[in-house]
Amino acid sequence: MSGRYGHQPNRHLPTPVSAPLFPLFADLQGRRVLVVGGGPVAERKTEALLHAGALPSVGAPDLTPRLLAWYEAGRIEWIDGRFDPHWLSGVWLVVAATDDADVNRAVAAAADASHVFANVVDDRELSTFQVPAIVERGPLQVAISSGGGAPMLARHLRRQLETLLDDSWASLAELFTRQRRRIRQRFPQTAERRRFFEKLLAGPLPRLYRQRLHAQAEQHFLAVLDEHATTARGSVAVVGAGPGDAGLLTLNALRAMNEADVILHDRLVSEDVLRLGRRDATYIEVGKSATGHSTRQDDIHALMLEHARTGKRVVRLKGGDPFVFGRGGEELEFLRTHGIPYEVVPGITAAVACAAYAGIPLTHRDHAQSVKLVTAHCKDSFDTLDWQSLAQERQTLAVYMGVAGLEGLRDRLVAHGRAPSTPFALIENGSRRDQRVLTGTLADLPETARFHQVRSPALLVLGEVAALAGTLHWFGAPPVCAVAPTHSRNLPTPTLQAA
């Protein structure tokens, strides 16, 4: 169960249309870097390289007064003349900072042939590395990059971060750097160290540094270092992930996911949500499927217990809300029986989120005064439902289910008095990039779903409010007013005595 996706060696995150740059902080201390150009831009790039401890070689026929002063002081090497590919010999990086496009292209081509990373100022296509906007607080550096496509946006964000990150961050970074060996000796396990840092950063230490009380801050650090327990107790957070849009996660859900050692997630938790969790956590898919591989609930219980008993923080990440058709209650009962500490982080359930993203109000003064949440995964669960109550008008039904039971649902509702003309909306992949909404009437519901090949995850909203999807639509593709080519005209005769 190692790696980001334990139990799933073949699962990968989707590749973006434009692949992001690989973030890299390069150690250039004592290493040669070539800057081609001698003007103001080359001067700024050379200054940054000197700050990083590099040994810049500046190649150009002429230098700015400041570059010339650095050369005369022995801080840089000057290669007098026009660019020659031989200049690349022995350098680690090259920066092309001239105002001559032909020279810049020549530098990029020579660097590519020599397997040397090149940055061509203001030319994303020719560059093999980008210089990010930097916010620096002592040893702490925050790098911001737009991949070279929108440098002004990166600089704007940098200005915002400059106001948010005060000088206390430098003091914190210097303290942790200075005490790094001692901390690792005290807490050899990664999870222990992380909890130690979390305790420090949640306490008065940052405030003491903001108040310039450095001696008191150091004393507090040493006190926490001595008292912090090395035997960690595991726990489980049962967390709702919502229907798919990562923006719907709560702040508590993000906190839990970023503190987790192990994340046991449902199959339908979106990749966008999973990306927000800790990078070095162990991710294990424990989803259920009506047609494919499923993880038994007993096995999920066993995984929670196994990891929590080893002192790990476990997040049981569930689509929607864990207490709405999510078996969260069963999992808490199991954890309580075995003495495992737990917490619950609610999520936005699919009925609320998917209906909202489809422009459907679940209640409406003119159409629906109540909402009923229903699940009907199989025939046996159909038999336990109060169909007479479900068939009443002026209410909304939100049905969590696979599409296989739609015919039985339609027939029973009509048999108990629900009008065949009742509007419905089928919301597939609600709140996600590929959301699809189909609208129609109850009479054609199962045929419409089959014709348009509706797949899980899909939520059914049935009632007068479903007709508003066409006018209140705001997210994704417009609803499709779906009429199946043929549909059953042999609907059950409405009768309250029907089974």
BELCOR-V966971 format. One record per backbone hydrogen bond with DSSP energy under -0.5 kcal/mol. CO is the residue of the C=O (numbers start at 0). NH is the residue of the N-H. If there is no record, write none. Layout:
co=CO nh=NH
co=CO nh=NH
//
This chain:
co=2 nh=5
co=2 nh=282
co=3 nh=282
co=4 nh=7
co=5 nh=284
co=7 nh=10
co=16 nh=18
co=20 nh=22
co=23 nh=25
co=25 nh=27
co=27 nh=30
co=30 nh=54
co=31 nh=91
co=31 nh=92
co=32 nh=56
co=33 nh=35
co=33 nh=94
co=34 nh=36
co=34 nh=58
co=35 nh=96
co=37 nh=63
co=38 nh=42
co=39 nh=43
co=40 nh=44
co=41 nh=45
co=42 nh=46
co=43 nh=47
co=44 nh=48
co=45 nh=49
co=46 nh=50
co=47 nh=51
co=48 nh=53
co=49 nh=52
co=52 nh=29
co=53 nh=55
co=54 nh=32
co=55 nh=57
co=55 nh=76
co=56 nh=34
co=56 nh=58
co=57 nh=59
co=57 nh=78
co=58 nh=36
co=63 nh=67
co=64 nh=68
co=65 nh=69
co=66 nh=70
co=67 nh=71
co=68 nh=72
co=69 nh=74
co=69 nh=75
co=70 nh=73
co=76 nh=57
co=76 nh=78
co=77 nh=79
co=78 nh=59
co=83 nh=86
co=84 nh=87
co=85 nh=88
co=87 nh=90
co=91 nh=116
co=92 nh=33
co=93 nh=118
co=94 nh=35
co=94 nh=96
co=95 nh=120
co=98 nh=100
co=99 nh=103
co=100 nh=104
co=101 nh=105
co=102 nh=106
co=103 nh=107
co=104 nh=108
co=105 nh=109
co=106 nh=110
co=107 nh=111
co=108 nh=112
co=109 nh=113
co=110 nh=115
co=111 nh=114
co=116 nh=93
co=117 nh=119
co=117 nh=127
co=117 nh=128
co=118 nh=95
co=118 nh=120
co=119 nh=122
co=122 nh=126
co=129 nh=131
co=132 nh=143
co=133 nh=135
co=134 nh=141
co=136 nh=139
co=139 nh=136
co=140 nh=142
co=141 nh=134
co=143 nh=132
co=145 nh=148
co=149 nh=152
co=149 nh=153
co=150 nh=154
co=151 nh=155
co=152 nh=156
co=153 nh=157
co=154 nh=158
co=155 nh=159
co=156 nh=160
co=157 nh=161
co=158 nh=162
co=159 nh=163
co=160 nh=164
co=163 nh=165
co=165 nh=168
co=166 nh=169
co=166 nh=170
co=167 nh=171
co=168 nh=172
co=169 nh=173
co=170 nh=174
co=171 nh=175
co=172 nh=176
co=173 nh=177
co=174 nh=178
co=176 nh=179
co=178 nh=182
co=179 nh=183
co=180 nh=184
co=181 nh=185
co=182 nh=186
co=188 nh=192
co=189 nh=193
co=190 nh=194
co=191 nh=195
co=192 nh=196
co=193 nh=197
co=194 nh=198
co=195 nh=199
co=196 nh=200
co=197 nh=201
co=198 nh=202
co=199 nh=202
co=199 nh=204
co=203 nh=207
co=204 nh=208
co=205 nh=209
co=206 nh=210
co=207 nh=212
co=208 nh=211
co=211 nh=213
co=212 nh=216
co=213 nh=217
co=214 nh=218
co=215 nh=219
co=216 nh=220
co=217 nh=221
co=218 nh=222
co=219 nh=223
co=220 nh=224
co=221 nh=225
co=222 nh=226
co=223 nh=227
co=229 nh=231
co=231 nh=233
co=233 nh=340
co=234 nh=313
co=235 nh=237
co=235 nh=342
co=236 nh=238
co=236 nh=315
co=237 nh=344
co=238 nh=317
co=241 nh=319
co=244 nh=247
co=245 nh=248
co=249 nh=253
co=250 nh=254
co=251 nh=255
co=252 nh=256
co=253 nh=257
co=254 nh=258
co=255 nh=258
co=255 nh=259
co=256 nh=277
co=260 nh=281
co=261 nh=263
co=261 nh=314
co=262 nh=264
co=262 nh=283
co=263 nh=316
co=264 nh=285
co=265 nh=268
co=269 nh=273
co=270 nh=274
co=272 nh=275
co=273 nh=276
co=277 nh=280
co=281 nh=262
co=281 nh=283
co=282 nh=5
co=283 nh=264
co=286 nh=294
co=293 nh=295
co=295 nh=299
co=296 nh=300
co=297 nh=301
co=298 nh=302
co=299 nh=303
co=300 nh=304
co=301 nh=305
co=302 nh=306
co=303 nh=307
co=304 nh=308
co=305 nh=309
co=306 nh=309
co=306 nh=311
co=307 nh=233
co=307 nh=310
co=311 nh=234
co=311 nh=313
co=312 nh=260
co=312 nh=261
co=313 nh=236
co=313 nh=315
co=314 nh=263
co=314 nh=316
co=315 nh=238
co=315 nh=317
co=316 nh=265
co=317 nh=240
co=319 nh=241
co=320 nh=323
co=321 nh=327
co=322 nh=324
co=326 nh=330
co=327 nh=331
co=328 nh=332
co=329 nh=333
co=330 nh=334
co=331 nh=335
co=332 nh=336
co=333 nh=337
co=334 nh=339
co=335 nh=338
co=338 nh=340
co=340 nh=235
co=342 nh=237
co=343 nh=345
co=344 nh=239
co=346 nh=348
co=348 nh=352
co=349 nh=353
co=349 nh=354
co=350 nh=354
co=351 nh=355
co=352 nh=356
co=353 nh=357
co=354 nh=359
co=355 nh=358
co=356 nh=474
co=358 nh=360
co=363 nh=366
co=363 nh=367
co=367 nh=363
co=369 nh=395
co=371 nh=373
co=371 nh=397
co=373 nh=399
co=377 nh=381
co=378 nh=382
co=380 nh=383
co=381 nh=384
co=384 nh=386
co=385 nh=389
co=386 nh=390
co=388 nh=391
co=393 nh=368
co=395 nh=371
co=395 nh=397
co=396 nh=398
co=396 nh=461
co=397 nh=373
co=397 nh=399
co=398 nh=400
co=398 nh=459
co=399 nh=375
co=401 nh=404
co=402 nh=405
co=404 nh=408
co=405 nh=409
co=406 nh=410
co=407 nh=411
co=408 nh=412
co=409 nh=413
co=410 nh=414
co=411 nh=415
co=412 nh=417
co=413 nh=416
co=414 nh=494
co=418 nh=421
co=419 nh=442
co=421 nh=441
co=422 nh=462
co=423 nh=439
co=424 nh=426
co=424 nh=460
co=425 nh=427
co=425 nh=437
co=426 nh=458
co=427 nh=435
co=428 nh=431
co=431 nh=434
co=434 nh=476
co=435 nh=427
co=436 nh=479
co=437 nh=425
co=438 nh=481
co=439 nh=423
co=440 nh=443
co=441 nh=444
co=443 nh=447
co=444 nh=448
co=445 nh=449
co=446 nh=450
co=447 nh=451
co=448 nh=453
co=449 nh=452
co=456 nh=428
co=457 nh=400
co=458 nh=426
co=458 nh=460
co=459 nh=398
co=459 nh=461
co=460 nh=424
co=461 nh=396
co=462 nh=465
co=463 nh=466
co=464 nh=467
co=465 nh=468
co=466 nh=469
co=467 nh=470
co=467 nh=471
co=468 nh=472
co=478 nh=480
co=479 nh=438
co=479 nh=481
co=480 nh=482
co=481 nh=483
co=488 nh=490
co=494 nh=497
//
